Amino acid sequence: MPDQTLLAPEHLQTTAPTELWLAGRQTASSTGKTFPVLDPATGDVIARVADASLEDATAALDAAVDAFPLWSASSPRRRTDVLTRIFELVRERTEDFARTMTLEMGKPLAEARGEVAYGNEYFRWAAEEAVRIPGRFGTASQGNGHMLMTRTPVGPVLAITPWNFPLAMATRKIAPALAAGCPIIVKPSSDTPLTLLLLGEVITQAFAEFDVPAGLFSVLPGRGSAAMSEHLMSDRRLRKVTFTGSTPVGRTLVRQSAEHLQRTSMELGGNAPFVVAADADIDAAVSGAMVAKMRNGGQVCVAANRFLVDTSVVEEFTTGFLAAVEGIHQGNGFDDGVTLGPVITGRQRDEIHELVEDAVAAGARLLTGGEIPEGPGNFYPPTVLTDVPADARILREEIFGPVATITTFDSLEEGVARANDTEFGLAAYGYAGGVASAQYLTENLQAGMVALNRGQLSEPAAPFGGVGQSGFGREGGTEGIEEYLDIRYIALP
């Protein structure tokens, strides 16, 4: 058996493997190197994980290429059965996944359980859709023949996933790729590799039960993400790259994809506005704001960064929101009653604090939070700023932490114009009570996703993605599976 020993106290250990999943088997890195995984709540080393090499990456791609013809030729029903079995196995091990996520990422255990349920739904959704991949048949427009349009899997896929949702950000890439008939290599964040290694164990079990080619799925943890992606993308056999992360890294990957014209889908940065109209239900807006801002400690690409509130209701909104924020219980995600854990790293915490300090120096008013607490762990308190100057960095950059900024507007047109004053276009939120104001928000907020009178918008059956510097391509829904399919036109008599 491979070594699964973790260094955390016994009551905080998980059953996650610590070696690579390479074509259905666990193995050490070809170099023998490992790297530490830290508990963000304590700073302790909780595991040492195999550090995948470029040689390992080539081996994973070789296995994917070999497995591709068999899987792409398999029946849609067979793919459905396999994906359904993965869903069942993940559900059976919900507690293992949740504890692993809380340990390596820091989110409260209740939120981690919620992520397992949400992330696992992508397997169920993809299983249900695998048998519904469409085609089209028709008469040629000139009446001189017929047209047949089919969809075929693009080929081997590289998925690069982030640390903030270690399971869900991966399953919404893995599930549609497998449903479409593609093998996939996953490169998880080096901050949170254990969750994906545990998923590798589950998927390998499901593959074995159905005698599926093991080379369909590999997990390659490691610290050399840039070198590994460049290495794999330099190989013309890789046909698709899907990435969730920062906009600068996304731009680099898109440039690299040009050499072999690989398909790409990029889910990149965000700077979501949250617009509260004068006729909004303020109690509902406060509740939605707490979800949109504080879920996952604000470490969400669709987190509301900029709260723009009509001047006539800003006092009521701010009072309610501040009271809700001050009711947050921050601490170790394993402790009872904790609703906010640490941020992922000390560096991330310091970057958040720098944005807050810059805003205060520019004239913003600090209502609560804003100070790094003493003691171990990467904790940053829930923070609220008002009167933030328009040129403050915090209004332009993605915060990725539990910090909210509140500014005002005098007309809904002004509020929406300011909401749209960003290079990003991933998500936007709007609260309104009247039909006219609600319609104005949904029609004029410029984002790939708009939530009206609700603080959460992610849904496995809906397309997730942005416009502008937030990227392109979609995850979830039928559109998410189409990202892994090519269209083939066949001319018939």
N, C-alpha and C positions, 0 to 999 in steps of 0.2 A: 504493500500500500504506500502511496506517496505520503510525504510528511504533511500533516494538516495542523501542526502545532501552532497555536497562537500564543502571544506573549501577554495577553490581557489577563486580569484576574479571572478565576474560574467562572464566577457568576456572570461575566460579561463576554465569555468566549462564544464563538459561532462554530458551525461545522463546515465553513467554507474552505474549499481547497486553496492551496497557495502556489500551485504550479500551473504552467500553461495548459490550456486545452488545445491540443494540436491534432486535428483530424480524429477526434474521438478517444484520445488517450491523454492522460496527464503525463507531463514530462518537464524536467528541468530545462532551463535555458541552455542552448548549445554552448554558451560561454561559462555556464555555472554561476553567473551573477544573480544577485537578488537585490531588492530595494525595500526600504521600510515603509509600512503603512502606519499612520499616526491617528490616534483618537483625538479629534479636534476639541473635545471637552476637557481633556487632561494633558494633552501633549505626549502621552505615553506611546511607545511603539507597541502596536497590537499584533503585527505579523510581519514576516519578511516574505516577499513574493518574488517569484521568478521574473527576471528582467529579460524579456524576449529580445533576441538578436535579429539582425537582417537575414541571417541564415534561417532562423525559425520562420520569419515572414515568408521567405521563398518556399519553404516546405509547406506552409499553410496554403499558399497560392497553388502550388503543384497539386495538393490534395483536392482543392476546390475545382481546379480544371478537370481532374479525373472524375470527380463526382458529378459534374454538371450534366453531361449527356444522360446519365441514368435518371437524375431527378427531374430534369426538364421534360423527359419523355414519360414520366409517371403520370397517372391519371389525376385529374383534379380531386376526385374523391379520396384518393390515397393521401394527397397533401392535406385535405381536410381532416382525415383521421389522425395524422401525425400531429398537426397543430392542436387539435382538440386534446390529444393525450398530453402534450406539453402544458396546456392550460390546466388540466386536471392535476398534474404533478406539482406545478407551481402553487396551486391553491392548497394542496395538501401540506406544503412546506411554508405556508405563509409566515409562521412565527420565525422560522430560520432566516428567511429573507428579511423580515422586518428588523430582527435583532442585528443582523449583519449590517444593514443600512444605517441604523442608529449608531452602531459602533464605529463605523468608518467615516460616516458623513455628519453625524451629530443631530439629525432631526429628531424630534420627540417620537417615542415609540408608536403612539397613536397615529401620527402622520405617516410613519414608515409603513404601518399596516395598510393605511389608505393608499399609499403608492403601490403596494403589492397588488391590491385589488384593481386599481386603475391600470397599472402597467400590464397586468395579466389579461385585461380585456382586449388588448391588441391581438393576442393569440386567438381568443375566441372570435373576434371580429374577422380576422384574416382567415380563420378556418371556415367561417360561414361564407365568405366571399370567394374562396378559392374555386368553388364550383360555379361561380357566376361571372368569371372573366369573359367579357363580351367579344363578339365579332360582328361582322356585318356582311350581308349579301344583297346585291341589287343588280338591276339592269343598267348597262352603260348608257350615258346620257344620249349618245347618238344611235342607240338601238342596235349596235353592231356587236354585242357581246354582253358578258356579265362581269361583275366585279365581286371579288371575295376579299374581305379584310380580316386578318387574324392578328392576334397579339402573341408575341413570343418573348421568353425571358431574355433579359439583356446579357446575362452571363455573371461571372464572379464579381462580388461586391465587397468593397471595403467600407466598414462603418466605423466612424470615429465618434465616440460618445463622451459626454461631459460628466462631471462629478455631482451635480446638484440633484439629479434624479437618477441614481445609478441603475435602477431597473427600467423605469418607464421610458427614458430616453433611448434605451437600447431596444426594448421590445417593439417600439413602433417603427424600428428599422428592420429588425430580424424577422418579425412575423410577416410583413408584406413581401419581403424578399423571398422567403421560403414559399409563401402562397403562390408567388409568381413563377416559381421554378428555379430560383437562383441560389447558388451557394453563397455564404457570407463569412467574412473574416471581421471580427470585432476587436477594435483597439480601445479598451476602456481608459478612463482617466487614471493616472498613476496615484491620484489621491483616494480613489474608491474602486479598486479592482476586485475586491472580494465578492461583491454582489454578482458581478458578471461571471466570475469563476464558479460560483454556486449555481448560476443559471446554466453554465456549461455542463455541470454534472447532471442537471435535470434533463437538458436537451439530449445529452448523450444517452441517458437511460431510455428516453422515448424513441430515439433512433434505433437503439438496439432491439427494442420490442417489435419494431416494424421492419427490421432488416434494411434500414435506410443507409445509404453510403455515409460513413462517418466524416468524410472529407467535406461535407456540406457546411460544417460549422467549426470555427476555431476561435479561441479567445487568446489574444496576445497582449498581456499587460506589460508595461515597461515605461521607462522614463524618456525614451527617445522617440516621441511621437512624430516630430518633424522629419527625422531621418527615415523612420519606418514608412511613413506615408509617401515620401519622395521616392524611396526604393520601390515600393509596390506600384506606384503610379508610373514609374519608368518602364514597367513591364506591360506590353500591349495586351497581354491576356486578361488583365484586370479591366472590366468594362464599366464599372459604376463606382462612384464615391459618394457617400452620404455623410454629412458632417453637422454636428450641433456644437456651437461654440462662438468664439468672438469673430467679429467682422474682419479684422486684419488677418487672422489665420484663414478664414474662408476665402479671402481674396487670393492668398498664396496658393491654396489648393485649386482654385479655379484656373489660375495661371498654369499650374503644373498639369492640369487635365488637358490642356490644349495640345500637347505633343501627340497623344494618342486619341484625342477627341473622346475622352471618357465622359459618360453621362454623369452629371453631378446634381445633387440637391443640397442646398445650403440653408440651414436654420440658424440664423446669426443673431446679432445683438438687438436689443430693444430699448425703448425709452417711452413706455406706455403712458399716455395721459389718462386722467380720470376726471371727466367733466361733470359737474353737478349743476343742473339748470335751476332756475328760480322756482319752478313748479315741482321739483323733485320731492319725493318722500324722503325726508332727511334721515329718519331712523333707518330706513332701508339702505340709504346711501352709505351711512356709517357702517352698517353691517357688511355691505358689499366691499367697502374700502378696506376693512380689516382683512377680508379674505384676499382681495387683490394685492394688498401690500405685504401682509405679514405671513402669508402661507409660505412654508419652507424658509422662514426667516428672511423673506424678501429676495432669496437667492433663486429667482425664477426669471426666465427671459421675458415672460409676459407680465411681470410684476408692475403694478402701477407705481411710477416714479413721481409723476407730477400731478398733484391734485389741483385742478382749476375749478373754483367755486364762485358762483354768482355772488356779488357783493351783498345782496339782500339776505342771503342765507348763510354767509360764511361764519358768522359768530355761532349760530346754532350747530352747524356742521363741525366746526373746530372744537367746540365744547364737548360734543358727543364723541368725536373721534379721539380726542385727548384722554377722555375718561376710559375709553375702551383700551387704548394703548397702555395706560398706566395700570390696567388690570392684567396685563400679560405677566406670566410667571416664567422667568428665564432660568435655565439651569441645564444640568446633564439630562439628555433625552431619555434616560432610563428611569429617572426619578418621577415619582407620582406627582401629578398636577402640573408638570412642566409643559408649557405651550410654545416656548421658543428656546431653541438650542444655540450652540455656538455657530459662528461662520466657519468656513471650511479650513482656512489657514490664517496664521498671523499676518501674512502679507496682505490677504484679502481684507482682514479687519483694519489694518493700517491704511489701506487705500480708501476704505469707507470713511474713516475718521478724517483723512486729509480733505475729502470733499466737504464734510461737515464744517471743518475749521475754515476752509476757504469761503464757504457761504456766510458763516458768522462774521468773518473779517470784512466781507463785502457789505455787511449791514443786515443780514438775516437775523431773525429773532428766534432763539432756542427755547422751546416750550418744555421739553423734557428730553432726558438722555444726553447724548453728545460727549460722554466721557468713557474712556476705556477703563473697565474695572480692574482692580488688583486681583492677583491669584492666577492659578493655572488655567489653561484653555483659551480658545480664541473667541471670547465673548465680546459682543458689542450690544449695548442696550437699545431697546426700541426708542427711536428718536423722532421728534416732530419739529420742523422748522416752518416759520411763517415769514411773510414780508421778504421773500427771497428775491434779490435783484435779478433782472432778466438776463444779465450777462454772467451770472454765477455758473461755475463749471457743473455744479450738481444738477442744474436744469438741462444741461447739454449731454452729459455723460451717463452711462448706465450705472446705477448705484450698486445693485446686486447685494443688498443688505437691508436691515430693518429700519430704514430711514425714509420718512415721508416729508415732502415739501408741499406747502399750501400757499397758493397765490389766488388772486381774485380777478374777475372780469365784470364788465358792466352790461354786456349784451351777449347773447348766445353766439352771435356771429363772431364777436371778438374772442370768446372762449375757444371756439372751434379753430379759429385762425391760429391762436397760440398753441393749441394742442397739436396742430399740424406743422408747427415750426420746428421740425427736426428732420435729420437725414434718415432716421429710422422709420419703419412702418410695419412693425410686427403685430401689435395689438393696441386697442383703444377701448376705453370704458366710458359709458355715458349713463347718467341717471336723469330721468325726466318724467313728469306726471301727465302732461298733455300730449295729444296725438301729434300736434304740429312740431313741438320741440323734440319729441322722440324721433319723428321722421327726419327732422333736420340733422340730428346727431348721426343717425344710421347712414344717411345719404352723404354726409360731408366729412366725417372723420376718415382720414386717409390712413388705412391700415389693412393688412391682409385679413385681420379678424377684429370684429367689433362686438362687444358685449353690451347689451342694453338692459339696464336695471338688474344686473347680476354681476357678481364679483369673480366668477370663474367661468372659463369658456372652453377648456380642454375637453374633448369628447372623441373617443376612438372612431366613431362613425362619421366624424366631420373632418374636413381638410384643415390641417394646422400648418401655417406658414405665413411669411410676410412679403412685403414689397420694399423697394428702395434698398438701403444698406442693411436691411434685415434679411436679405437673401431671396431665394427663389426655390420653387419646388414645394411639394406638400407632403405631409405625413398624416396618416389617418384617412378614413373614408375610402371610397373607391379610387379617389385621386391618389391616395398613398400607394396603392398597389400598382397603378399605372406608371409610377416613377420607375418601376423595375421591369417594364415591358416595352418592347419595340413593336411598331406597327408594320405588318407585312401586307402588301397589296398584291393580289394574284389576278391577272387578267384571264378570263375564261371565254370560250366561244359563246 
